[in-house]
C-alpha cells in the first residue's frame, strides 16, 4: 500500500512538471509572451485611414416623387452629401529611392478615395494624403500609397504564407476600432476556421470568398488591418465581422494573404486584376447528388452548364461532369473552384480531374482572360456579372435567389449595386429581378450581358442617354426604371 501511494505521488509530480514545462515553452527565457515581440515589430506598420468624399442622394422634396409613375418620367434630383469613413491598413512595402510606402487595405475602405481625399495617419501621428494604386471589389482588396517626407521612420509588415495555416493557431489582429484614440489596438485569439465562404452576400460583397475565421476581436474600423501569426507575419487582411449588434462577438473574417498578394501584384502592374476564365456554370454538390453521381463524399463541383465557344467547351468539358481537382488541388466547393481558376495563369493549360460516367478523367483547359469589358461575363461561375452600369446579377436559381425567396422563372436577380452608379441612381436594389432591357426579354446571365451591350449600342446610335428596364422590386411588384448615362 505504501508503495502504491509513493507511485501515485510520483505520477502527480511528473504530471505537474509536464504542465509547467508546457506552460513555460509558450514563453521566452524571461517568461515574456511572444505576442509582445510581434507587437513591437509590426504595430507601427499599421496605419489609420480616413476617407472623405461625397455621395449622391435623392431629394424627395416633391411628394410626387414617391409615385412610381412620376419617378419613371421625372427622376428625383440628386444632392451631394459629404461622407467620412474610417478604416485600417498596413505598410507592406517601402521604396527607399522614391520614398513611397505601399499600403494594403480593403476595397470597401478605400474605394471612395478616387473621387475623395484619403488621409493616412502613421504611428507618430504624422499625416499624409494617399493616392489609390488599385482597387478590386471582387476580393475586397485595395492598395494605396503615400510619399514620405524627410527621414520618416518606416516599419514594414512582413507577409506570411496563408496556405500553411491550421485551425487552432494563434492569430493577432491590429487595427483602429470605432474611433480616434483607439488606434493600433491589439487583440489575440486563434484561427477558428478556414475556407469560409458565402459569409457576405448582396450589395458590396466580394465575389471571391475564402475567408480565415478568427475569434481575435475585430470591430468596425479594424477593416483593412493585418491578421498576424505568432511569428509576426501577415496572414490575412481583416475585413468583416458577423454580429447582430455591430460589435465584436468573437466571429471575425480575414482575406488570406496569398489571395491578396496575387491581387496586389496585378494592381501594381496595371492597376487592375487579370483573371482566368473557362466558362462554366458550376453547382454545389449536395448529399443527394453524392449518390446520384456515385461520389465518395460531399465534395467537388458539378458542371451545370458549359458556355458556348468557351475554353471549357473547346476542351471537351460537358454538363454533368463532376470536377474533383484543379491543378492537383482537391476542390471542396464552388468557392474554392472559382478562386482556383481565377488565380491561375492566363494562357496556360489548366489540368482538371473530372468524374464522368463513374470514371475519372483528366482534361486540360487552355485558359483565356476573364472578359475585361464589364458587359461580358464577370465571375467564373457564370452566375454573376459585373457591368459598367454598376450592377451584378445572378440567375434566378442561384443561392442568393433562394435565400431571398425569389420565385420568378424569368429574368436575372440583382446581387450587387455599386454606389453612385447608374444602377444606384435608378433605384435598383439587391433582390430586384430584371425582366427586360429596352423591351428585350432577359432570361439568363449570358443574355443579360449581350442584351445590355445591344441596348447600349442602340442608345448611342439614337443619341439618347437612357436605357429603360422592366423589373420586379423586392415585393415582386413590376415597375419600370431607367439607367441614365450622363
C-alpha positions as CSV (number, residue, x, y, z in Angstrom):
1,X,0.0,0.0,0.0
2,X,2.8,2.3,0.9
3,X,4.5,1.6,-2.5
4,X,1.2,2.4,-4.3
5,X,1.0,5.8,-2.5
6,X,4.6,6.6,-3.5
7,X,3.8,5.7,-7.1
8,X,0.7,7.9,-7.2
9,X,2.7,10.7,-5.7
10,X,5.5,10.3,-8.3
11,X,3.0,10.4,-11.1
12,X,1.4,13.5,-9.7
13,X,4.9,15.2,-9.6
14,X,5.6,14.2,-13.2
15,X,2.2,15.4,-14.3
16,X,2.7,18.8,-12.6
17,X,6.2,19.1,-14.0
18,X,5.0,18.3,-17.5
19,X,2.3,21.0,-17.3
20,X,4.7,23.6,-16.0
21,X,7.2,22.7,-18.8
22,X,4.5,23.0,-21.4
23,X,3.4,26.4,-20.0
24,X,6.9,27.7,-19.9
25,X,7.6,26.6,-23.5
26,X,4.9,29.1,-24.7
27,X,7.1,32.0,-23.4
28,X,10.7,33.0,-23.9
29,X,13.6,32.7,-21.4
30,X,12.3,35.7,-19.4
31,X,8.8,34.4,-19.3
32,X,7.5,37.0,-21.8
33,X,4.8,36.2,-24.3
34,X,6.0,36.1,-27.9
35,X,3.0,38.3,-28.7
36,X,4.8,41.2,-27.1
37,X,7.7,40.9,-29.6
38,X,5.2,40.6,-32.5
39,X,3.6,43.8,-31.4
40,X,6.9,45.6,-31.1
41,X,8.0,44.5,-34.6
42,X,4.8,45.1,-36.5
43,X,2.5,47.5,-34.7
44,X,3.9,50.7,-36.2
45,X,3.4,49.3,-39.7
46,X,-0.4,49.7,-39.1
47,X,-1.9,52.9,-40.3
48,X,-5.2,54.7,-39.8
49,X,-7.1,55.5,-43.0
50,X,-9.7,58.3,-43.2
51,X,-11.6,58.8,-46.5
52,X,-13.6,62.0,-47.1
53,X,-15.9,62.0,-50.1
54,X,-19.4,62.9,-51.3
55,X,-22.2,60.7,-52.4
56,X,-25.3,61.4,-54.4
57,X,-28.6,61.1,-52.6
58,X,-32.1,61.6,-54.0
59,X,-34.0,64.6,-52.9
60,X,-37.7,63.8,-52.2
61,X,-38.9,67.4,-51.5
62,X,-41.7,66.9,-54.1
63,X,-44.3,64.4,-52.8
64,X,-44.9,63.4,-56.5
65,X,-41.5,61.6,-56.4
66,X,-43.0,59.0,-54.2
67,X,-45.2,57.8,-57.0
68,X,-43.6,55.2,-59.4
69,X,-45.2,56.8,-62.4
70,X,-43.7,60.2,-61.7
71,X,-40.3,58.7,-60.7
72,X,-40.2,57.0,-64.1
73,X,-40.7,60.1,-66.2
74,X,-39.2,62.7,-63.7
75,X,-36.2,61.2,-61.9
76,X,-35.6,62.6,-58.5
77,X,-33.0,65.4,-58.3
78,X,-29.6,64.5,-56.8
79,X,-27.9,66.1,-53.9
80,X,-24.2,65.8,-52.8
81,X,-23.8,64.6,-49.2
82,X,-20.4,64.6,-47.5
83,X,-19.3,61.3,-46.1
84,X,-16.4,60.3,-43.9
85,X,-15.3,56.8,-43.3
86,X,-12.5,55.3,-41.2
87,X,-10.5,52.1,-41.5
88,X,-7.1,50.5,-41.1
89,X,-4.2,49.4,-43.4
90,X,-0.6,48.3,-43.1
91,X,2.6,49.2,-44.9
92,X,3.8,46.1,-46.7
93,X,6.4,47.6,-49.0
94,X,8.7,50.7,-49.0
95,X,10.7,52.0,-51.9
96,X,13.7,53.8,-50.4
97,X,14.6,55.6,-53.6
98,X,11.2,57.1,-54.2
99,X,10.2,57.2,-50.5
100,X,6.9,55.7,-51.4
101,X,5.2,53.5,-48.9
102,X,2.6,51.0,-50.2
103,X,-0.3,50.2,-48.0
104,X,-2.6,47.2,-48.2
105,X,-6.2,47.6,-47.1
106,X,-9.8,46.7,-48.0
107,X,-11.5,47.9,-51.2
108,X,-14.6,49.0,-49.1
109,X,-12.2,51.2,-47.0
110,X,-10.5,53.0,-50.0
111,X,-13.0,52.8,-52.9
112,X,-14.4,56.3,-52.4
113,X,-10.8,57.7,-52.4
114,X,-10.6,58.0,-56.1
115,X,-13.1,60.9,-56.0
116,X,-12.4,62.0,-52.4
117,X,-9.4,62.5,-50.1
118,X,-7.6,59.7,-48.3
119,X,-5.7,60.7,-45.2
120,X,-3.2,58.2,-43.7
121,X,-2.0,58.7,-40.1
122,X,1.2,56.9,-39.1
123,X,2.2,55.7,-35.7
124,X,4.0,59.0,-34.9
125,X,0.7,60.9,-35.7
126,X,2.2,62.3,-38.9
127,X,-0.5,62.5,-41.7
128,X,-0.1,62.1,-45.4
129,X,-2.5,62.3,-48.3
130,X,-2.6,59.0,-50.1
131,X,-3.4,58.1,-53.7
132,X,-5.1,54.9,-55.0
133,X,-2.9,52.4,-56.7
134,X,-5.6,49.9,-57.5
135,X,-9.0,48.6,-56.2
136,X,-10.5,45.2,-56.6
137,X,-14.1,44.8,-55.4
138,X,-14.2,41.1,-56.3
139,X,-11.9,40.3,-53.4
140,X,-12.2,43.4,-51.4
141,X,-8.5,44.2,-51.7
142,X,-7.0,47.6,-52.3
143,X,-3.6,49.2,-52.5
144,X,-2.9,52.9,-51.7
145,X,0.4,54.7,-51.4
146,X,1.9,57.7,-49.7
147,X,5.1,59.6,-50.3
148,X,7.1,60.2,-47.1
149,X,9.0,63.3,-46.2
150,X,12.4,63.8,-44.6
151,X,13.7,60.9,-42.5
152,X,10.3,59.5,-41.6
153,X,10.8,56.1,-39.8
154,X,9.0,53.3,-41.7
155,X,8.0,49.9,-40.4
156,X,7.1,47.3,-42.9
157,X,4.9,44.3,-42.0
158,X,6.4,41.0,-43.4
159,X,3.9,38.9,-45.4
160,X,3.5,35.2,-44.5
161,X,2.0,32.2,-46.2
162,X,-1.7,31.6,-45.6
163,X,-1.7,28.2,-47.4
164,X,0.0,26.5,-44.4
165,X,-2.4,27.7,-41.8
166,X,-4.1,25.3,-39.4
167,X,-7.2,25.7,-37.2
168,X,-6.1,26.5,-33.6
169,X,-3.1,28.5,-34.5
170,X,-2.6,31.9,-32.7
171,X,-4.0,34.9,-34.5
172,X,-3.2,38.5,-33.6
173,X,-5.2,41.4,-35.0
174,X,-4.1,45.0,-35.0
175,X,-6.3,47.9,-36.1
176,X,-8.2,51.1,-35.3
177,X,-11.6,50.2,-33.9
178,X,-14.5,52.6,-33.6
179,X,-12.9,56.0,-33.3
180,X,-9.8,58.2,-32.8
181,X,-7.9,57.4,-29.6
182,X,-8.1,53.6,-30.0
183,X,-5.5,53.4,-32.8
184,X,-3.4,50.3,-33.2
185,X,-5.4,48.2,-30.8
186,X,-4.0,44.7,-30.4
187,X,-6.3,41.6,-29.9
188,X,-5.4,38.0,-29.6
189,X,-7.2,34.8,-30.5
190,X,-6.9,31.7,-32.6
191,X,-7.8,30.7,-36.2
192,X,-11.3,29.4,-35.7
193,X,-11.9,28.0,-39.3
194,X,-10.5,28.2,-42.8
195,X,-12.1,28.5,-46.2
196,X,-15.3,30.3,-45.1
197,X,-17.5,31.5,-48.0
198,X,-21.0,32.9,-48.6
199,X,-20.3,35.0,-45.5
200,X,-21.0,38.2,-47.2
201,X,-23.8,38.4,-49.7
202,X,-25.7,41.1,-51.6
203,X,-24.6,44.7,-52.1
204,X,-20.9,45.3,-52.0
205,X,-20.0,41.7,-51.2
206,X,-16.8,40.3,-52.8
207,X,-17.3,37.6,-55.4
208,X,-14.3,35.6,-54.4
209,X,-14.6,34.5,-50.8
210,X,-12.2,32.2,-48.9
211,X,-12.1,33.8,-45.5
212,X,-10.0,32.9,-42.5
213,X,-12.3,33.0,-39.4
214,X,-10.8,34.1,-36.1
215,X,-12.0,34.9,-32.6
216,X,-9.4,37.7,-32.2
217,X,-11.6,40.7,-31.5
218,X,-12.4,42.7,-34.7
219,X,-14.6,45.7,-34.6
220,X,-15.8,48.5,-37.0
221,X,-12.7,50.4,-38.0
222,X,-10.4,47.3,-38.0
223,X,-11.2,46.7,-41.6
224,X,-8.0,46.6,-43.7
225,X,-5.7,45.9,-40.7
226,X,-3.4,42.9,-40.6
227,X,-4.1,39.5,-39.1
228,X,-0.7,38.1,-37.9
229,X,0.7,34.7,-36.9
230,X,2.8,34.2,-33.8
231,X,5.9,34.9,-35.9
232,X,4.7,38.4,-36.7
233,X,3.9,37.7,-40.4
234,X,0.7,39.0,-42.0
235,X,-1.5,36.0,-42.8
236,X,-4.7,37.9,-43.7
237,X,-6.4,41.3,-44.1
238,X,-9.2,41.8,-41.6
239,X,-12.4,42.6,-43.5
240,X,-15.6,41.7,-41.7
241,X,-17.4,40.6,-38.6
242,X,-20.5,38.6,-38.0
243,X,-22.6,40.5,-35.5
244,X,-26.1,41.5,-34.8
245,X,-25.0,44.4,-32.7
246,X,-22.3,45.9,-34.9
247,X,-19.6,45.0,-32.4
248,X,-17.3,42.0,-31.8
249,X,-18.8,38.7,-30.7
250,X,-15.8,36.6,-31.5
251,X,-16.5,35.9,-35.1
252,X,-14.3,37.8,-37.5
253,X,-13.1,37.2,-41.0
254,X,-9.9,38.0,-42.9
255,X,-8.8,37.6,-46.6
256,X,-6.0,35.1,-46.9
257,X,-2.8,36.9,-47.6
258,X,-1.9,34.6,-50.5
259,X,-5.1,35.6,-52.3
260,X,-4.4,39.2,-51.5
261,X,-0.8,39.0,-52.8
262,X,-2.0,37.7,-56.2
263,X,-4.4,40.6,-56.5
264,X,-1.8,43.2,-55.3
265,X,0.7,42.0,-57.9
266,X,-1.8,42.8,-60.7
267,X,-2.9,46.1,-59.2
268,X,0.8,47.2,-59.0
269,X,1.5,46.1,-62.5
270,X,-1.6,47.6,-64.3
271,X,-4.0,49.0,-61.7
272,X,-6.5,46.2,-62.4
273,X,-6.7,42.4,-61.9
274,X,-6.4,39.9,-64.8
275,X,-8.3,36.8,-64.0
276,X,-8.5,33.5,-65.9
277,X,-11.8,32.1,-67.3
278,X,-13.0,28.8,-68.5
279,X,-16.7,29.4,-69.0
280,X,-18.9,27.1,-67.0
281,X,-21.8,27.3,-64.5
282,X,-20.8,25.2,-61.5
283,X,-23.2,23.8,-59.0
284,X,-22.6,22.7,-55.4
285,X,-22.5,19.0,-54.6
286,X,-25.3,18.0,-52.2
287,X,-25.8,14.8,-50.3
288,X,-28.5,13.8,-52.8
289,X,-26.1,14.4,-55.7
290,X,-23.4,12.2,-54.0
291,X,-25.5,9.1,-54.5
292,X,-26.8,10.1,-57.9
293,X,-23.2,10.7,-59.3
294,X,-21.6,7.8,-57.4
295,X,-19.3,10.1,-55.4
296,X,-17.5,9.1,-52.2
297,X,-18.1,12.4,-50.3
298,X,-19.9,15.7,-50.5
299,X,-17.1,17.5,-52.4
300,X,-16.3,18.7,-55.9
301,X,-18.3,20.8,-58.3
302,X,-21.0,19.7,-60.7
303,X,-20.9,21.3,-64.2
304,X,-24.4,22.5,-64.7
305,X,-23.7,24.4,-68.0
306,X,-20.9,24.9,-70.4
307,X,-20.8,28.3,-72.2
308,X,-20.8,28.1,-76.0
309,X,-17.3,28.7,-77.6
310,X,-15.7,28.9,-74.1
311,X,-12.4,27.3,-73.2
312,X,-14.3,24.6,-71.3
313,X,-16.3,23.6,-74.4
314,X,-13.3,23.6,-76.6
315,X,-11.5,21.3,-74.1
316,X,-14.5,18.9,-74.1
317,X,-16.0,19.6,-70.7
318,X,-19.6,18.6,-70.5
319,X,-22.7,19.3,-68.4
320,X,-22.9,16.6,-65.8
321,X,-19.2,16.3,-65.3
322,X,-18.0,16.5,-61.7
323,X,-14.8,18.5,-61.2
324,X,-12.7,16.8,-58.5
325,X,-9.4,18.6,-58.7
326,X,-7.9,21.7,-60.3
327,X,-4.1,21.6,-60.9
328,X,-3.8,18.9,-58.4
329,X,-5.8,20.7,-55.7
330,X,-8.8,19.0,-54.3
331,X,-11.9,21.1,-54.9
332,X,-14.3,21.1,-52.0
333,X,-16.9,23.6,-53.2
334,X,-17.8,26.2,-55.8
335,X,-16.0,29.0,-53.9
336,X,-12.7,27.1,-54.0
337,X,-13.2,26.2,-57.6
338,X,-13.8,29.8,-58.5
339,X,-10.6,31.0,-56.8
340,X,-8.5,28.2,-58.2
341,X,-9.5,29.1,-61.8
342,X,-9.4,32.9,-61.3
343,X,-5.9,32.9,-59.8
344,X,-4.4,30.6,-62.4
345,X,-2.1,31.9,-65.1
346,X,-3.8,33.1,-68.3
347,X,-2.7,31.2,-71.5
348,X,-1.6,28.1,-69.7
349,X,-3.3,24.7,-69.8
350,X,-5.1,24.0,-66.6
351,X,-5.3,20.3,-65.7
352,X,-8.7,19.4,-64.3
353,X,-9.7,16.0,-63.0
354,X,-13.3,15.1,-63.5
355,X,-15.7,12.2,-62.9
356,X,-17.8,11.2,-66.0
357,X,-19.9,8.1,-66.2
358,X,-18.4,6.9,-62.9
359,X,-14.8,7.1,-64.4
360,X,-12.1,9.6,-63.5
361,X,-10.6,11.5,-66.4
362,X,-8.2,14.5,-66.8
363,X,-9.0,17.4,-69.2
364,X,-6.5,20.2,-69.9
365,X,-8.2,23.6,-70.5
366,X,-6.4,26.4,-72.1
367,X,-7.2,29.5,-70.0
368,X,-8.3,32.8,-71.5
369,X,-8.7,36.1,-69.6
370,X,-11.9,36.9,-68.0
371,X,-13.5,39.4,-70.4
372,X,-12.4,42.9,-69.3
373,X,-15.4,44.6,-70.8
374,X,-17.8,44.6,-68.0
375,X,-20.6,43.8,-70.4
376,X,-19.2,40.3,-70.7
377,X,-19.4,37.6,-68.1
378,X,-17.9,38.7,-64.9
379,X,-17.3,35.9,-62.4
380,X,-16.0,32.5,-63.4
381,X,-19.1,30.7,-62.0
382,X,-21.2,32.1,-64.9
383,X,-23.8,33.1,-62.4
384,X,-22.6,36.7,-61.8
385,X,-21.6,39.5,-64.0
386,X,-20.3,43.0,-63.0
387,X,-21.2,45.6,-65.6
388,X,-20.3,49.2,-66.2
389,X,-23.8,50.2,-65.2
390,X,-22.9,49.2,-61.6
391,X,-24.9,46.0,-61.4
392,X,-24.0,42.5,-60.6
393,X,-26.6,39.8,-61.4
394,X,-27.2,36.1,-60.7
395,X,-29.5,33.6,-62.2
396,X,-33.0,33.1,-60.6
397,X,-32.0,29.7,-59.4
398,X,-28.8,30.9,-57.6
399,X,-28.3,30.5,-53.9
400,X,-28.9,34.2,-53.4
401,X,-32.3,34.0,-55.2
402,X,-33.2,31.1,-52.9
403,X,-32.2,33.0,-49.8
404,X,-34.3,35.9,-50.9
405,X,-37.3,33.6,-51.7
406,X,-37.4,34.8,-55.3
407,X,-39.7,32.6,-57.3
408,X,-39.5,34.2,-60.8
409,X,-38.7,31.8,-63.6
410,X,-37.7,34.7,-65.8
411,X,-35.1,37.4,-65.6
412,X,-32.0,37.8,-63.5
413,X,-31.5,38.7,-59.9
414,X,-29.6,41.9,-58.9
415,X,-26.9,40.7,-56.4
416,X,-24.9,44.0,-56.1
417,X,-25.3,47.7,-56.9
418,X,-22.3,49.9,-56.9
419,X,-22.5,53.2,-55.2
420,X,-23.0,56.3,-57.3
421,X,-23.5,54.1,-60.4
422,X,-26.3,54.5,-63.0
423,X,-28.0,51.4,-61.3
424,X,-27.8,53.0,-57.9
425,X,-29.3,56.3,-59.2
426,X,-32.1,54.3,-60.9
427,X,-33.1,52.9,-57.5
428,X,-32.1,49.3,-58.3
429,X,-31.5,47.2,-55.1
430,X,-30.3,43.8,-54.3
431,X,-33.1,41.4,-54.8
432,X,-34.7,43.2,-57.7
433,X,-35.4,40.9,-60.7
434,X,-34.6,42.4,-64.2
435,X,-37.1,41.1,-66.7
436,X,-36.3,43.1,-69.7
437,X,-33.8,45.7,-71.1
438,X,-35.1,48.2,-73.6
439,X,-38.1,45.9,-74.3
440,X,-35.8,42.9,-74.9
441,X,-36.6,39.9,-72.6
442,X,-33.8,38.7,-70.3
443,X,-33.8,35.0,-69.1
444,X,-30.1,34.3,-68.3
445,X,-26.9,36.0,-67.2
446,X,-25.5,35.5,-70.7
447,X,-28.5,37.1,-72.3
448,X,-28.3,39.9,-69.8
449,X,-24.8,40.8,-70.9
450,X,-25.4,40.6,-74.6
451,X,-28.8,42.4,-74.5
452,X,-27.3,45.2,-72.4
453,X,-24.5,45.6,-74.9
454,X,-27.0,45.7,-77.7
455,X,-29.1,48.3,-75.8
456,X,-26.1,50.5,-75.2
457,X,-25.2,50.4,-78.8
458,X,-28.8,51.3,-79.8
459,X,-28.8,54.1,-77.2
460,X,-25.6,55.6,-78.7
461,X,-26.9,55.4,-82.3
462,X,-30.1,57.1,-81.3
463,X,-28.1,59.8,-79.4
464,X,-30.0,59.3,-76.1
465,X,-28.7,58.8,-72.6
466,X,-31.2,56.3,-71.1
467,X,-32.0,52.6,-71.2
468,X,-35.4,51.5,-69.8
469,X,-35.6,48.4,-67.6
470,X,-38.6,46.4,-66.6
471,X,-38.1,44.9,-63.2
472,X,-39.7,43.2,-60.2
473,X,-39.0,45.0,-56.9
474,X,-38.4,43.2,-53.6
475,X,-42.1,42.8,-53.1
476,X,-42.3,41.2,-56.6
477,X,-44.2,44.2,-57.9
478,X,-43.4,45.1,-61.6
479,X,-42.2,48.6,-62.4
480,X,-40.2,50.5,-65.0
481,X,-36.9,52.2,-64.2
482,X,-34.2,53.9,-66.3
483,X,-30.5,53.6,-66.4
484,X,-29.1,57.1,-67.2
485,X,-25.7,57.6,-68.7
486,X,-24.8,61.3,-68.3
